[in-house]
């Protein structure tokens, strides 16, 4: 299981990424976070590796 704080962080990033309309660019590059999420979950058996 992923720690709840990390899960919440990823959920927030997902919401920001999927929000329609003008995108507020975060001060970091979000793609490594998305990639890390898939790898992290794959290690825990939640999702396949992308």
Secondary structure, DSSP 8 states (H G I E B T S, - for coil): ---HHHHHHHHHHHHHHH--SS----SS-SHHHHHHHHHHHHHTTSS---
